[in-house]
Amino acid sequence: MKANLKEVKFQIENYASESNLSELEVIDKLKDYYFNKEVTKNLNFYKKKNKKVREITKDLKISHRKFYALLEKKNIEFKKYKRASDKVD
């Protein structure tokens, strides 16, 4: 395990030196890439109705609002539920 981790560290350091980025910037880019990859996979499950919003948001560790914003960004249809206003005039 440690040998694999050392190799990953070495690859990140090499890439960072070649691309004039810091190691943290490289890791942030990798994090964004893998997060988007996971989002795409879960959106496919959502389209096929294999997973519910609750399960997806729990897996991705995001809020429901962020998930619905992703759906709007990707132009995926979903139902918007409006709460009945409880105001009494």
N, C-alpha and C positions, 0 to 999 in steps of 0.2 A: 504494500500500500504506500509506504513512504517513497519507494523508488518511483512509483507512478506519479506521486505528488511532486517530487523533485523534477521530473520530466515536464510536467505541466507548468511549473514555475519557470523552468528554463525556457520553454516555448513562449510564455507570456513576456518574459524579459527580452527575448530576442525580437519578438514582434514589436514591442514597445520601443526598442532602440532603433529599429528599422523605420518605423512610421512616425517618429518624433512625438509620440504620445507617452503619457505616464502609465505606469502599470495599473493604477486605479481607473484611468479612462478606458483602458482596454477591457478591464473587468466589467465596467459599467456597460460597455457596448455588448459584451457577451451576455450580460444579464438581460439587457433589452431584447437581444436576439432570441434567447431561449424563452423569455416570457411571451413574446409575440408568437413563437412556435407553439407554445402550450395554449395560448388563447385561440389560435386558429384551429387546433385540434378540438378544443372544447366547443367552439362555435359550430363545428361540423356535427358534433353530438347534439347540440341544441337544435340545429336545423332538422335533424332526423328524429328529434323528440326522444332521444335515448337518455338524456340527462336533463334535470330540472335546473332552474336558475339557482336555487338554493345550493345544490351540489356543486355547481360550477364555481360560484363565488367562494364557496368553502375551499375548494381545491386551489383556486388561484389566489386566495387570500385578498380579495378585493370586495368593495361594497357593491350592493345591488345597483346603486346609481351609476357607478363606474362601468358596471357590466352593460347597463342599458345605454350608456353613452358609447360604448364600443359597438353595440348593435346598430345604433344610429350612424356611427362613423362608417361601418361596413355595409350600410344600406340593407340590413336584414330586418324583415318585418317582425313585429311583436305587438302584443296587445297592451294598450295602456289602460290601466284601471284608474278611474277617477273616484275619489272618495266623495261620498255625499256630504255636502256642507251642512254642518250641524248648527249653523247660526240661526238664531231666532230673532226676527226684527219686530 
